[in-house]
Structures are given as C-alpha cells and as structure tokens.
C-alpha cells in the first residue's frame, strides 16, 4: 500500500508508470518495507537538485547512506534492497 502524507492512500501500485511519475514530483520520501526503512532525499550537486535520490538511515547513533539512483530506477525491489543494505549496516554493529 502506498500512503502519501498529503494525498492519503495512492490509487496505484509500485513499478507502474504512475508510480515513477509520482516519484518524479517528490524531493523526499520515507520508505517502510519488510527488510527495513529509510528516508530518501534528492541528491544535490553544486546547490542544484538532481534526478538522483539517496537513502539515509540512522541506527545506534551511526548514520548510513545509500545511493538509490534516478526515479526511473526506483522499483520496489530496488527500494527493498536499499533498505536491507542499510539495515545490515546497522546490524553489524
């Protein structure tokens, strides 16, 4: 289920064209999945927002980040993989 704080439950599923169009409008989002969770923000370069996103997670007072890619690569599988990678970094402590 997709829930947007401003729009409520969204009427489309991940990985559909509407999903990628919606992600392209965002500057940040929060992902919560079975393997873990994170906050994602648009990457900036020289003060300009880019198409790419980075995922951030703090576990046990340590910050972790993971480059997610551009919106056209943000499939549900890619987001779950990033969440698992960030969670694994925290579990190793």
MDTraj code that builds the backbone (N, CA, C; nanometers):
import mdtraj as md
import numpy as np

residues = "UNK UNK UNK UNK UNK UNK UNK UNK UNK UNK UNK UNK UNK UNK UNK UNK UNK UNK UNK UNK UNK UNK UNK UNK UNK UNK UNK UNK UNK UNK UNK UNK UNK UNK UNK UNK UNK UNK UNK UNK UNK UNK UNK UNK UNK UNK UNK UNK UNK UNK UNK UNK UNK UNK UNK UNK UNK UNK UNK UNK UNK UNK UNK UNK UNK UNK UNK UNK UNK UNK UNK UNK UNK UNK UNK UNK UNK UNK UNK UNK UNK UNK UNK UNK UNK UNK UNK UNK UNK UNK UNK UNK UNK".split()
xyz = np.array([
    [0.0843, -0.1164, 0.0000],
    [0.0000, 0.0000, 0.0000],
    [0.0897, 0.1239, 0.0000],
    [0.0520, 0.2194, -0.0792],
    [0.1249, 0.3460, -0.0855],
    [0.0441, 0.4535, -0.0159],
    [0.1088, 0.5219, 0.0781],
    [0.0410, 0.6280, 0.1512],
    [0.1254, 0.7547, 0.1411],
    [0.0629, 0.8609, 0.1006],
    [0.1264, 0.9919, 0.0900],
    [0.0694, 1.0807, 0.1997],
    [0.1530, 1.1517, 0.2763],
    [0.1004, 1.2382, 0.3822],
    [0.0034, 1.3453, 0.3304],
    [0.0240, 1.3918, 0.2098],
    [-0.0625, 1.4960, 0.1536],
    [-0.1839, 1.4394, 0.0800],
    [-0.1664, 1.3229, 0.0148],
    [-0.2712, 1.2698, -0.0723],
    [-0.3429, 1.1479, -0.0153],
    [-0.2951, 1.0945, 0.0951],
    [-0.3553, 0.9739, 0.1526],
    [-0.3134, 0.8496, 0.0749],
    [-0.3971, 0.7474, 0.0753],
    [-0.3678, 0.6237, 0.0034],
    [-0.3684, 0.6513, -0.1463],
    [-0.2626, 0.6095, -0.2136],
    [-0.2495, 0.6356, -0.3568],
    [-0.3164, 0.5246, -0.4370],
    [-0.3785, 0.5598, -0.5501],
    [-0.4571, 0.4630, -0.6262],
    [-0.3774, 0.3787, -0.7261],
    [-0.2480, 0.3657, -0.7065],
    [-0.1669, 0.2866, -0.7989],
    [-0.0654, 0.2049, -0.7210],
    [-0.0094, 0.1077, -0.7880],
    [0.0875, 0.0178, -0.7256],
    [0.2295, 0.0566, -0.7657],
    [0.3286, 0.0142, -0.6869],
    [0.4679, 0.0394, -0.7246],
    [0.5002, -0.0221, -0.8611],
    [0.5951, 0.0366, -0.9265],
    [0.6512, -0.0102, -1.0531],
    [0.5627, 0.0161, -1.1746],
    [0.4485, 0.0782, -1.1552],
    [0.3647, 0.1184, -1.2685],
    [0.4094, 0.2567, -1.3148],
    [0.3765, 0.2957, -1.4382],
    [0.4164, 0.4290, -1.4854],
    [0.3725, 0.5423, -1.3918],
    [0.2542, 0.5285, -1.3301],
    [0.2068, 0.6321, -1.2373],
    [0.2983, 0.6444, -1.1155],
    [0.3555, 0.5336, -1.0732],
    [0.4496, 0.5305, -0.9607],
    [0.5711, 0.6171, -0.9917],
    [0.6312, 0.5957, -1.1086],
    [0.7512, 0.6705, -1.1451],
    [0.7189, 0.8181, -1.1679],
    [0.6017, 0.8476, -1.2247],
    [0.5595, 0.9871, -1.2426],
    [0.5432, 1.0559, -1.1076],
    [0.4835, 0.9855, -1.0114],
    [0.4638, 1.0415, -0.8776],
    [0.5983, 1.0662, -0.8096],
    [0.6893, 0.9685, -0.8170],
    [0.8211, 0.9857, -0.7555],
    [0.8952, 1.1056, -0.8139],
    [0.8780, 1.1306, -0.9416],
    [0.9466, 1.2424, -1.0072],
    [0.9028, 1.3770, -0.9506],
    [0.7864, 1.3826, -0.8855],
    [0.7379, 1.5087, -0.8291],
    [0.7908, 1.5336, -0.6884],
    [0.8535, 1.4345, -0.6274],
    [0.8949, 1.4432, -0.4877],
    [1.0381, 1.4944, -0.4715],
    [1.0631, 1.5592, -0.3589],
    [1.2001, 1.5952, -0.3221],
    [1.2518, 1.5004, -0.2142],
    [1.1585, 1.4350, -0.1444],
    [1.1973, 1.3370, -0.0428],
    [1.0796, 1.2428, -0.0187],
    [1.1098, 1.1273, 0.0391],
    [1.0054, 1.0338, 0.0773],
    [1.0594, 0.9396, 0.1830],
    [0.9688, 0.8701, 0.2496],
    [1.0050, 0.7707, 0.3505],
    [0.9603, 0.6349, 0.2994],
    [1.0497, 0.5369, 0.3088],
    [1.0179, 0.4008, 0.2664],
    [1.0164, 0.3105, 0.3887],
    [0.9107, 0.2306, 0.4021],
    [0.8998, 0.1315, 0.5079],
    [0.8645, -0.0005, 0.4395],
    [0.9550, -0.0970, 0.4497],
    [0.9329, -0.2274, 0.3884],
    [0.9695, -0.3390, 0.4836],
    [0.9501, -0.4614, 0.4404],
    [0.9816, -0.5769, 0.5246],
    [1.1289, -0.5800, 0.5661],
    [1.2232, -0.5505, 0.4748],
    [1.3647, -0.5608, 0.5138],
    [1.4185, -0.4431, 0.5937],
    [1.3428, -0.3334, 0.6018],
    [1.3912, -0.2166, 0.6750],
    [1.3219, -0.0906, 0.6280],
    [1.3754, 0.0235, 0.6710],
    [1.3157, 0.1520, 0.6354],
    [1.4258, 0.2564, 0.6174],
    [1.3902, 0.3660, 0.5535],
    [1.4844, 0.4768, 0.5363],
    [1.4091, 0.6006, 0.4904],
    [1.4783, 0.7135, 0.4955],
    [1.4324, 0.8386, 0.4366],
    [1.5173, 0.8607, 0.3124],
    [1.4555, 0.9071, 0.2068],
    [1.5282, 0.9362, 0.0831],
    [1.5103, 1.0832, 0.0482],
    [1.6171, 1.1425, -0.0007],
    [1.6164, 1.2831, -0.0418],
    [1.6822, 1.2936, -0.1780],
    [1.6370, 1.3902, -0.2540],
    [1.7029, 1.4172, -0.3832],
    [1.8468, 1.4579, -0.3575],
    [1.9338, 1.4062, -0.4375],
    [2.0750, 1.4426, -0.4319],
    [2.0899, 1.5832, -0.4902],
    [2.1798, 1.6605, -0.4344],
    [2.2086, 1.7931, -0.4882],
    [2.3547, 1.7995, -0.5311],
    [2.3779, 1.8738, -0.6337],
    [2.5140, 1.8944, -0.6832],
    [2.5292, 2.0428, -0.7103],
    [2.6258, 2.1031, -0.6407],
    [2.6503, 2.2474, -0.6503],
    [2.5237, 2.3271, -0.6212],
    [2.4475, 2.2803, -0.5240],
    [2.3272, 2.3511, -0.4835],
    [2.2049, 2.3259, -0.5706],
    [2.2210, 2.2497, -0.6774],
    [2.1096, 2.2208, -0.7676],
    [2.0578, 2.0798, -0.7439],
    [1.9271, 2.0648, -0.7388],
    [1.8661, 1.9334, -0.7209],
    [1.8856, 1.8507, -0.8476],
    [1.9227, 1.7251, -0.8301],
    [1.9421, 1.6348, -0.9428],
    [1.8239, 1.5378, -0.9511],
    [1.8287, 1.4466, -1.0457],
    [1.7244, 1.3444, -1.0594],
    [1.7479, 1.2274, -0.9645],
    [1.8674, 1.2192, -0.9073],
    [1.9027, 1.1048, -0.8241],
    [1.8617, 1.1201, -0.6789],
    [1.8333, 1.0073, -0.6143],
    [1.7965, 1.0036, -0.4730],
    [1.9024, 0.9303, -0.3919],
    [1.9165, 0.9694, -0.2666],
    [1.9998, 0.8993, -0.1693],
    [1.9114, 0.8578, -0.0525],
    [1.9381, 0.7385, -0.0009],
    [1.8656, 0.6884, 0.1163],
    [1.9518, 0.7103, 0.2398],
    [1.8878, 0.7467, 0.3491],
    [1.9573, 0.7723, 0.4750],
    [1.8891, 0.6959, 0.5872],
    [1.9714, 0.6436, 0.6782],
    [1.9186, 0.5725, 0.7942],
    [2.0171, 0.5879, 0.9084],
    [1.9666, 0.6141, 1.0278],
    [2.0498, 0.6211, 1.1474],
    [2.0126, 0.5045, 1.2368],
    [2.1133, 0.4260, 1.2741],
    [2.0951, 0.3100, 1.3613],
    [2.2036, 0.3152, 1.4674],
    [2.1651, 0.3078, 1.5935],
    [2.2599, 0.3106, 1.7051],
    [2.3545, 0.4304, 1.6959],
    [2.3003, 0.5459, 1.6651],
    [2.3724, 0.6726, 1.6559],
    [2.4777, 0.6750, 1.5457],
    [2.4668, 0.5865, 1.4486],
    [2.5540, 0.5875, 1.3309],
    [2.4669, 0.6140, 1.2083],
    [2.5136, 0.7008, 1.1209],
    [2.4388, 0.7341, 1.0003],
    [2.4914, 0.6532, 0.8823],
    [2.3989, 0.6049, 0.8026],
    [2.4318, 0.5274, 0.6833],
    [2.3617, 0.5915, 0.5647],
    [2.4225, 0.5845, 0.4473],
    [2.3589, 0.6349, 0.3270],
    [2.3836, 0.5383, 0.2120],
    [2.2945, 0.5446, 0.1164],
    [2.2999, 0.4534, 0.0016],
    [2.2444, 0.5290, -0.1187],
    [2.3188, 0.5314, -0.2284],
    [2.2694, 0.5981, -0.3491],
    [2.1644, 0.5097, -0.4148],
    [2.0455, 0.5641, -0.4366],
    [1.9353, 0.4876, -0.4940],
    [1.9292, 0.4950, -0.6460],
    [1.9715, 0.6056, -0.7028],
    [1.9617, 0.6236, -0.8471],
    [1.8528, 0.7229, -0.8818],
    [1.8236, 0.7321, -1.0097],
    [1.7221, 0.8242, -1.0579],
    [1.5833, 0.7617, -1.0426],
    [1.4808, 0.8437, -1.0551],
    [1.3448, 0.7956, -1.0304],
    [1.3068, 0.6769, -1.1174],
    [1.3577, 0.6703, -1.2385],
    [1.3212, 0.5581, -1.3258],
    [1.3820, 0.4253, -1.2807],
    [1.4707, 0.4270, -1.1818],
    [1.5304, 0.3046, -1.1267],
    [1.4743, 0.2686, -0.9886],
    [1.3800, 0.3470, -0.9386],
    [1.3288, 0.3259, -0.8030],
    [1.2125, 0.2264, -0.8013],
    [1.2422, 0.1045, -0.8369],
    [1.1426, -0.0018, -0.8307],
    [1.1278, -0.0463, -0.6857],
    [1.0220, -0.1187, -0.6581],
    [1.0015, -0.1704, -0.5235],
    [1.1177, -0.2613, -0.4840],
    [1.1652, -0.3428, -0.5766],
    [1.2781, -0.4318, -0.5471],
    [1.4041, -0.3521, -0.5127],
    [1.4294, -0.2436, -0.5845],
    [1.5474, -0.1604, -0.5572],
    [1.5367, -0.0937, -0.4205],
    [1.4168, -0.0475, -0.3844],
    [1.3983, 0.0166, -0.2543],
    [1.4126, -0.0849, -0.1409],
    [1.3604, -0.2049, -0.1606],
    [1.3749, -0.3089, -0.0587],
    [1.5208, -0.3510, -0.0442],
    [1.5939, -0.3575, -0.1540],
    [1.7367, -0.3910, -0.1489],
    [1.8132, -0.2843, -0.0711],
    [1.7830, -0.1574, -0.0973],
    [1.8496, -0.0487, -0.0249],
    [1.8173, -0.0548, 0.1239],
    [1.6910, -0.0809, 0.1579],
    [1.6523, -0.0910, 0.2990],
    [1.7258, -0.2046, 0.3671],
    [1.7388, -0.3174, 0.2985],
    [1.8110, -0.4327, 0.3561],
    [1.9587, -0.4003, 0.3739],
    [2.0183, -0.3308, 0.2786],
    [2.1600, -0.2933, 0.2878],
    [2.1835, -0.1995, 0.4052],
    [2.0973, -0.1012, 0.4200],
    [2.1117, -0.0070, 0.5315],
    [2.0888, -0.0778, 0.6655],
    [1.9914, -0.1657, 0.6708],
    [1.9649, -0.2410, 0.7945],
    [2.0825, -0.3297, 0.8294],
    [2.1424, -0.3943, 0.7294],
    [2.2579, -0.4818, 0.7529],
    [2.3751, -0.4034, 0.8094],
    [2.3925, -0.2803, 0.7633],
    [2.4999, -0.1969, 0.8180],
    [2.4815, -0.1708, 0.9654],
    [2.3579, -0.1487, 1.0072],
    [2.3295, -0.1265, 1.1483],
    [2.3359, -0.2531, 1.2307],
    [2.2971, -0.3650, 1.1728],
    [2.3002, -0.4923, 1.2451],
    [2.4420, -0.5403, 1.2694],
    [2.5373, -0.4929, 1.1860],
    [2.6760, -0.5377, 1.2009],
    [2.7420, -0.4759, 1.3233],
    [2.6807, -0.3731, 1.3791],
    [2.7410, -0.3060, 1.4956],
    [2.7215, -0.3861, 1.6222],
])
top = md.Topology()
chain = top.add_chain()
for i, resn in enumerate(residues, 1):
    res = top.add_residue(resn, chain, resSeq=i)
    for name in ("N", "CA", "C"):
        top.add_atom(name, md.element.get_by_symbol(name[0]), res)
traj = md.Trajectory(xyz[None], top)
